[in-house]
Amino acid sequence: MKEIKNISRSRAQESSAAIEKMYITMRHLFNRGFYKPMGVSGDTLREALLTLRPEIYGNIAEEKVELSGLLYVIERLPTGIEECRFINLTSDEGYSKSHFQAIVPPKRKRNCYRIDEEQMNVEITRGRSDIYDILTHLTFIFIESHKIRNRVLLDDAGEVSRDWQKLEQAVSQKKKLTQIEKEKAVSHAANILGRTFIEVLDIYDAFGSELSPDRFLHVIYWLGKLAIEEVVDDNKRTITFSPILRERLGHHIHGEIWATNIKEVLKANNLLDRPIHVISANMHSVMNSIFATTVLKTKFKDQSDFFIYEELSKSGAYEVRDKVEEFAKQHGMISLPDAASGTNIDVQIFDTAKINWSKTSFPTATIGDIKPVLIVMDYAFGEQAYETIDELLKPFKKDILLNVESVSIMGKAGILQGGKGDIMIPTAHINEGTADNYFFENELNGEMFKEGGIPVFEGPMVTVLGTSLQNKDLLKFFHESTWGVIGLEMEGSYYQKAIQSASKIRKSIPQDVKVRYAYYASDNPLETGSTLASGGLGTTGVKPTYLITIKILEQIFNVK
């Protein structure tokens, strides 16, 4: 008789199962309409996140509170959400026309509204990825809040530690704390968090702002306070999904409004019958790559193009940025900031017939008799990429087909070999959590970037459900197995799915549409200290951003 082998799962398999479980659970809770994150209904989500232990959330599975992960999450949630017991996810339901002031998180474009002391409404207009993003972030901060509660609550009756009492005193002060008061409060907070004094002090100011320099203490206090109330008074925090959101999600309502608006502007400017090149990038690199050097050459005499791009990327460079934008508008650029669709995706349209090429960085551009049009769209978010591109590539008024010659995607992504600022050229997109994969002929290749002095990697890339679900074991499997994945991002497979269906099945755009994908590395989740939670790119991202943009434009403008 054969001996039965002990079959055990690897960490990568456990992680994959945890991601799938989170994905299914979040969809189930959404359909249900509400749940209590720290109650029975939130058990599965918490357990899956603790099994997964994403790199971005650092020490989530340990007793000490995770500080870098907490900062990463707080920057993506609305100010004041830590005080709210009721979090309501809504569609765009008209709050912008009310007395409520929109609260926009520093690192996520989403409108949020503080309804009263206990309730925060968060508008979800960018599809399911937005829901996955916010639910994983909220699950993380609620887990952390109960770590705080465990360290300060001495008994079931509600008696708390001296450290907590001292923290409460510091938070209750309305004025900015003096250096001595701040250091005393940090000392008590460090005990509560299971961290050293210097660890807390190092991250303290990153939480603050001009209006609220001591916000770190405020966040820790309110997270702990609500966790204590959940245990002592059974006041459970609740997340609800509005009926309108549940009704609208997945129906491309915001994407359709957005795309129709772009086509109306094309029609009004007699551009609908021209060759069209769609570029997904930020709102400065295409404009600056074409016009900046010409506009600013006297101001930055004898400086390289990349020096000028770095100057334009600095936080206080409003004057020089405005100068370039004004020049661009006089030479064929139409700016379409997103005000009404809810996608939060701004757009620029470039009519190349109005560009004087001798006053650009591409004096040898050869664009033929029928001048092309560039549609530059800001970054989409996860599944929103499918919604927006799918709607954009549809015929206008059902019968006017768009002559889309190319779709180019330039973005930032996590890298699995190399480091921050390196360039990745994908050859295929693999959807995490499903068997979906998309192979394509990329018009860009590594050879084109060899002279740029930046390491370049080519190979398949994985499209993940969210950056907050990065897991070292799973990513290592994708990288080291025959999948040979070089990096991870959130939109690639969704873009490709929309492009393939429009060109190969629905025939709404030419079948020979060219595609270009290139990414620069924002982080390396396989390296400790190089995850997204370790901070931004700074000026490291400037050169790869412009290098990729210039290569895309050289192909569109036939620059030899």
C-alpha positions in Angstrom: 0.0 0.0 0.0 1.3 3.4 -1.0 2.2 5.8 1.8 0.1 8.9 1.8 2.2 12.0 1.4 1.8 14.9 3.8 0.6 17.6 1.4 1.3 21.1 2.7 0.9 24.4 1.0 3.8 26.8 0.3 3.6 30.4 1.5 3.0 31.5 -2.1 0.0 29.2 -2.3 -1.4 30.4 1.0 -0.9 34.0 -0.1 -2.6 33.3 -3.4 -5.6 31.7 -1.6 -5.7 34.6 0.8 -5.9 37.2 -2.0 -8.7 35.2 -3.7 -10.6 34.9 -0.4 -10.3 38.7 0.1 -11.5 39.4 -3.4 -14.5 37.1 -3.0 -15.3 38.4 0.5 -15.2 42.0 -0.5 -17.6 41.4 -3.3 -19.9 39.4 -1.0 -19.9 42.2 1.6 -20.6 44.8 -1.1 -23.6 42.8 -2.3 -24.8 42.4 1.3 -24.7 46.2 1.7 -23.0 46.6 5.1 -20.6 44.9 7.5 -18.8 45.4 10.8 -15.0 45.1 10.2 -14.2 44.0 13.7 -17.3 41.9 14.1 -18.1 38.4 12.8 -18.8 39.7 9.3 -15.3 41.1 9.1 -13.6 38.0 10.4 -12.7 36.5 6.9 -11.3 39.8 5.6 -9.1 40.2 8.7 -7.9 36.6 8.7 -7.1 36.8 5.0 -5.1 40.0 5.4 -3.2 38.6 8.4 -2.4 35.4 6.4 -1.3 37.5 3.4 0.8 39.9 5.5 1.3 42.4 2.6 4.8 44.0 2.5 3.2 47.5 2.6 1.6 46.7 6.0 5.0 45.7 7.5 4.4 44.3 11.0 0.7 43.8 10.7 0.9 40.3 12.2 3.1 41.4 15.2 2.0 42.9 18.5 3.8 46.3 17.9 1.9 48.8 15.8 3.1 49.3 12.2 4.1 52.9 11.6 5.2 53.2 8.0 2.2 51.2 6.8 0.0 53.4 8.9 1.4 56.6 7.3 1.0 55.1 3.8 -2.7 54.3 4.6 -3.5 57.6 6.3 -2.3 59.6 3.3 -4.8 57.7 1.2 -7.8 58.1 3.5 -9.7 61.4 4.3 -8.6 63.5 7.2 -10.8 62.7 10.2 -11.8 59.2 9.2 -10.0 57.8 12.3 -12.8 59.6 14.4 -15.7 58.0 12.5 -17.6 54.9 13.6 -19.7 54.9 10.4 -18.0 54.9 7.0 -20.4 55.0 4.1 -19.2 54.2 0.6 -21.3 56.1 -2.0 -21.5 56.8 -5.7 -21.5 60.5 -6.9 -24.8 61.3 -5.2 -24.8 65.1 -5.3 -22.9 66.0 -2.2 -20.7 68.4 -4.2 -23.8 70.6 -4.5 -24.4 70.7 -0.8 -22.8 72.7 2.1 -20.5 69.8 2.8 -16.8 70.5 2.0 -15.1 67.8 0.0 -12.1 66.3 1.7 -9.6 64.8 -0.8 -6.8 62.5 0.6 -3.3 63.7 -0.3 -2.4 60.6 -2.2 -5.8 59.4 -3.7 -8.2 61.3 -5.9 -11.5 60.7 -4.2 -14.0 63.1 -2.8 -15.0 62.4 0.8 -17.6 64.2 3.0 -17.8 64.4 6.8 -21.5 64.2 7.4 -21.4 64.5 11.2 -19.1 63.7 14.1 -19.5 59.9 13.6 -20.0 59.5 9.8 -17.7 59.9 6.8 -19.0 59.4 3.3 -16.4 58.3 0.7 -17.3 58.7 -3.0 -16.4 55.6 -5.2 -16.4 56.7 -8.8 -13.4 54.7 -10.1 -14.8 51.2 -10.0 -14.2 48.1 -7.9 -10.5 48.6 -7.5 -11.3 51.7 -5.4 -13.5 49.6 -3.1 -10.8 46.9 -2.8 -8.2 49.7 -2.0 -10.2 51.4 0.7 -11.5 48.2 2.4 -8.0 46.7 2.7 -6.7 50.0 4.1 -9.6 50.3 6.6 -9.2 46.6 7.6 -5.5 47.4 8.3 -6.1 50.5 10.4 -8.8 48.7 12.4 -6.4 45.7 13.1 -3.8 48.3 14.3 -6.4 50.1 16.4 -7.1 46.9 18.3 -3.3 46.4 18.9 -3.5 49.9 20.6 -6.5 48.8 22.6 -4.8 45.6 23.8 -1.9 47.6 25.2 -3.9 50.3 27.0 -7.1 48.6 28.2 -6.4 47.0 31.6 -9.8 45.4 32.3 -13.3 44.9 30.7 -14.7 47.7 32.8 -12.7 50.2 30.8 -9.8 51.0 33.1 -6.9 52.3 31.0 -3.1 52.6 31.4 -1.3 55.8 32.6 0.3 56.1 29.2 -3.2 56.4 27.6 -4.3 59.0 30.1 -1.3 61.1 29.3 -1.8 60.7 25.6 -5.4 61.8 26.0 -4.3 64.9 27.9 -1.9 65.8 25.1 -4.5 65.3 22.4 -7.1 67.4 24.2 -4.8 70.5 24.0 -6.0 72.8 21.2 -2.7 74.6 20.7 0.5 73.3 19.1 2.6 71.3 21.5 5.9 72.7 22.7 9.0 70.6 22.0 9.0 69.4 25.7 5.2 68.6 25.6 5.7 66.8 22.2 8.6 64.7 23.5 6.6 63.7 26.6 3.6 62.7 24.5 5.9 60.7 22.1 7.4 58.9 25.1 3.9 57.7 26.2 2.9 57.0 22.6 6.0 54.8 22.1 5.0 52.7 25.1 1.4 52.3 23.7 2.7 51.4 20.2 5.4 49.0 21.3 8.0 51.2 19.5 11.1 53.0 20.6 11.0 56.7 21.3 13.2 57.5 18.3 11.1 55.4 15.9 8.0 57.4 16.8 9.9 60.7 16.7 11.3 60.0 13.2 7.8 59.5 11.7 5.9 62.0 13.8 6.2 65.0 11.5 5.3 63.0 8.3 1.7 62.7 9.7 1.4 66.4 10.4 0.4 69.4 8.4 0.5 73.2 8.9 -3.0 73.1 10.3 -2.4 70.0 12.4 1.3 69.5 13.3 0.5 67.0 16.0 -1.8 64.8 13.9 0.2 61.7 14.7 -1.0 61.7 18.3 -4.6 62.5 17.2 -4.7 59.5 14.8 -3.3 57.1 17.4 -5.7 58.4 20.1 -8.8 58.1 18.0 -7.9 54.7 16.6 -7.4 53.4 20.1 -10.5 55.2 21.5 -12.9 53.7 19.0 -11.3 50.2 19.5 -11.8 50.6 23.3 -15.5 51.6 22.8 -16.0 48.5 20.5 -14.9 46.2 23.4 -16.2 48.1 26.5 -19.5 49.5 25.1 -20.0 47.2 22.1 -20.1 50.2 19.7 -18.9 48.5 16.6 -17.6 50.4 13.6 -19.7 49.9 10.5 -19.0 50.1 6.8 -22.0 50.5 4.5 -22.4 50.7 0.7 -25.1 53.0 -0.5 -27.9 51.5 -2.6 -27.0 53.9 -5.5 -23.4 52.7 -5.5 -24.5 49.0 -5.6 -26.9 49.8 -8.4 -24.4 51.8 -10.5 -21.1 49.8 -10.0 -19.9 48.0 -13.1 -22.1 49.9 -15.6 -19.5 52.3 -16.9 -21.7 55.3 -16.0 -18.7 57.6 -15.1 -16.5 56.3 -17.9 -19.3 56.9 -20.5 -19.8 60.5 -19.4 -16.0 61.0 -19.5 -15.5 59.5 -22.9 -18.5 61.2 -24.5 -17.2 64.6 -23.3 -13.8 64.0 -25.0 -15.5 63.0 -28.3 -17.8 66.1 -28.1 -14.7 68.3 -27.8 -13.0 66.4 -30.7 -16.2 67.0 -32.8 -16.4 70.7 -31.9 -12.8 71.2 -33.0 -13.2 69.1 -36.2 -10.8 66.5 -35.0 -13.0 63.3 -35.1 -11.8 62.2 -38.5 -8.1 62.5 -37.8 -5.7 59.7 -36.8 -5.8 59.5 -33.0 -3.1 58.4 -30.6 -4.2 57.7 -27.0 -1.6 58.1 -24.3 -2.1 57.3 -20.7 0.4 59.3 -18.7 0.5 62.2 -16.2 -0.6 65.7 -17.1 2.9 67.2 -17.6 5.3 64.8 -19.3 3.9 64.9 -22.9 3.3 68.7 -22.8 6.8 69.3 -21.3 8.5 66.9 -23.7 7.1 68.8 -26.7 7.3 72.4 -25.5 9.3 72.9 -22.3 12.9 73.1 -23.7 11.8 75.8 -26.3 9.9 77.9 -23.8 12.5 77.8 -21.0 15.8 77.7 -22.9 16.6 81.3 -22.1 15.8 80.8 -18.4 17.9 77.6 -18.2 20.7 78.5 -20.6 23.2 75.6 -21.4 21.2 73.2 -19.2 20.2 69.7 -20.4 16.5 68.8 -21.2 16.4 66.5 -18.2 17.6 69.3 -15.9 14.7 71.4 -17.2 12.3 68.6 -16.6 13.6 68.2 -13.0 13.1 71.9 -12.3 9.5 71.7 -13.6 8.8 68.7 -11.4 9.8 70.6 -8.2 6.9 71.3 -5.8 7.1 75.1 -6.0 7.7 75.5 -9.7 4.2 77.0 -10.5 5.6 79.9 -12.5 7.6 77.9 -15.0 4.9 75.2 -15.3 2.3 77.8 -16.0 4.5 79.4 -18.7 4.9 76.0 -20.5 1.1 75.3 -20.2 0.2 78.8 -21.6 2.5 78.2 -24.6 1.1 74.7 -25.2 -2.5 76.1 -25.2 -1.5 78.6 -27.9 0.0 75.8 -30.0 -2.8 73.2 -30.3 -3.3 71.9 -26.7 -6.8 71.8 -25.3 -7.0 71.1 -21.5 -10.0 69.2 -20.2 -9.9 69.0 -16.4 -12.4 66.4 -15.2 -15.1 68.3 -13.4 -18.3 66.4 -14.0 -17.8 62.7 -14.9 -16.5 61.5 -11.5 -13.6 59.6 -13.0 -11.1 62.1 -11.7 -9.1 61.6 -14.9 -8.0 64.9 -16.5 -7.3 65.0 -20.3 -5.2 67.0 -22.7 -5.9 67.0 -26.5 -3.0 68.0 -28.8 -3.9 69.1 -32.4 -0.5 68.5 -34.1 -1.7 70.7 -37.1 -1.3 73.7 -34.8 2.2 72.8 -33.6 5.2 74.7 -35.1 7.7 71.9 -35.0 10.7 74.2 -35.2 9.6 75.5 -31.7 9.5 72.0 -30.1 11.9 69.3 -29.0 11.0 67.3 -32.2 12.0 69.6 -35.1 12.4 66.5 -37.4 8.8 65.3 -36.8 7.3 63.7 -39.9 3.5 63.4 -39.4 2.2 63.3 -43.0 -0.6 65.3 -44.6 -3.4 64.2 -42.3 -2.2 65.6 -39.0 -2.7 63.3 -36.0 -4.4 64.1 -32.7 -3.0 63.1 -29.3 -5.4 62.3 -26.4 -3.4 62.3 -23.2 -5.3 60.9 -20.2 -4.2 61.0 -16.6 -3.6 57.6 -14.8 -6.7 55.4 -14.3 -7.0 53.3 -11.1 -7.1 49.5 -11.4 -10.3 48.2 -13.1 -11.2 51.8 -14.0 -8.7 51.4 -16.9 -11.0 49.0 -18.6 -14.1 51.2 -18.1 -12.4 54.4 -19.5 -10.6 52.9 -22.5 -13.5 50.7 -23.4 -15.8 53.7 -23.5 -13.2 55.9 -25.3 -12.7 53.4 -28.1 -16.5 53.0 -28.8 -17.9 54.8 -31.9 -19.2 58.3 -31.3 -23.0 58.5 -31.6 -22.9 54.7 -32.4 -21.8 55.2 -36.0 -18.7 57.4 -36.2 -15.7 55.1 -35.8 -12.5 56.5 -34.3 -9.3 56.1 -36.3 -7.2 55.1 -33.3 -3.7 54.3 -34.6 -2.0 53.6 -31.3 -2.6 53.3 -27.5 0.4 54.0 -25.3 0.6 53.4 -21.6 3.3 55.0 -19.5 3.1 54.4 -15.7 4.8 53.5 -12.5 5.0 50.0 -11.2 6.6 47.7 -8.7 9.8 46.0 -9.9 10.9 42.5 -8.9 14.5 42.8 -10.1 16.4 46.1 -10.0 15.4 49.1 -8.0 13.5 52.4 -7.9 13.7 54.4 -11.2 14.5 51.4 -13.4 12.4 50.8 -16.6 10.2 47.8 -17.4 9.0 46.9 -20.8 6.2 44.3 -20.6 5.7 41.5 -23.2 2.5 40.3 -21.6 0.1 41.0 -18.8 -1.0 38.3 -16.3 -4.1 38.9 -14.2 -3.5 38.0 -10.5 -6.1 35.7 -9.0 -7.4 34.5 -12.4 -6.1 32.5 -15.4 -6.4 35.6 -17.6 -3.3 36.6 -19.6 -2.8 39.0 -22.4 0.1 38.7 -24.9 0.8 41.6 -27.3 3.3 43.0 -29.6 4.9 45.9 -27.8 6.1 48.6 -30.1 8.7 49.6 -27.4 11.6 47.4 -26.6 14.6 47.4 -24.2 17.1 48.3 -26.9 15.5 51.7 -27.4 16.4 52.7 -23.9 20.0 51.4 -23.7 21.5 54.8 -24.2 19.5 56.4 -21.4 21.8 55.1 -18.7 19.0 53.5 -16.8 18.7 49.7 -16.3 15.9 48.2 -18.5 14.1 44.9 -17.9 11.8 43.1 -20.4 9.3 40.3 -19.7 5.7 39.6 -18.5 4.1 41.8 -15.8 1.4 40.9 -13.3 -1.7 43.1 -12.9 -2.5 43.0 -9.2 -5.8 43.7 -7.4 -4.2 46.4 -5.3 -0.8 47.7 -4.3 -1.9 47.1 -0.7 -2.0 43.3 -1.4 1.7 42.9 -2.4 3.1 39.8 -0.8 6.8 38.8 -1.0 6.2 35.0 -1.2 3.7 35.3 -4.1 5.7 37.8 -6.0 8.8 35.7 -5.5 6.9 32.8 -7.1 5.8 34.9 -10.0 9.4 36.1 -10.5 11.3 32.9 -10.0 9.0 30.4 -11.7 8.5 30.0 -15.4 6.1 32.9 -15.4 9.3 35.1 -15.3 7.4 38.2 -14.1 9.6 41.3 -14.0 7.1 43.6 -12.2 3.6 44.4 -11.0 1.1 47.1 -11.7 -2.7 47.6 -11.5 -4.0 48.5 -14.9 -2.2 46.8 -17.8 -4.4 43.8 -18.4 -7.5 46.0 -18.1 -6.2 48.3 -20.8 -5.2 45.4 -23.0 -8.6 43.7 -22.6 -10.4 46.9 -23.8 -8.0 47.4 -26.7 -8.3 43.7 -27.9 -12.1 43.7 -27.7 -12.4 47.1 -29.6 -9.9 46.1 -32.3 -10.3 42.4 -32.7 -14.0 41.7 -31.8 -16.1 44.8 -32.0 -14.0 46.3 -34.8 -14.7 49.9 -33.6 -11.0 50.8 -34.1 -8.5 49.5 -36.7 -7.4 45.9 -36.1 -3.7 46.9 -36.6 -3.8 49.4 -33.7 -0.3 49.7 -32.2 0.2 49.3 -28.5 3.1 50.6 -26.3 3.6 49.8 -22.6 6.5 51.0 -20.5 6.7 51.5 -16.7 9.3 53.0 -14.3 9.8 51.4 -10.9 8.3 53.2 -7.9 9.4 50.4 -5.5 10.7 46.9 -5.1 8.4 44.9 -2.8 11.0 42.1 -2.6 13.5 44.4 -0.9 13.0 45.4 2.7 13.0 49.2 2.9 12.1 49.6 -0.8 8.3 49.1 -0.7 5.8 51.8 -1.4 5.5 52.5 2.3 9.2 53.6 2.4 8.4 56.9 0.6 8.2 58.4 -2.8 10.6 58.5 -5.7 11.5 62.2 -5.4 13.4 63.3 -8.5 14.5 59.7 -9.2 11.3 59.2 -11.3 11.9 62.3 -13.5 14.4 60.8 -16.0 12.6 57.5 -16.6 9.3 59.3 -16.9 10.6 61.6 -19.6 12.7 59.0 -21.3 9.6 56.8 -21.8 7.5 59.7 -22.9 10.0 60.8 -25.5 10.4 57.3 -27.0 6.6 57.1 -27.3 6.4 60.5 -29.0 9.3 59.8 -31.3 7.4 56.8 -32.7 4.2 58.8 -33.1 6.0 61.7 -34.8 8.2 59.3 -36.9 11.4 60.9 -35.6 14.4 58.9 -37.0 
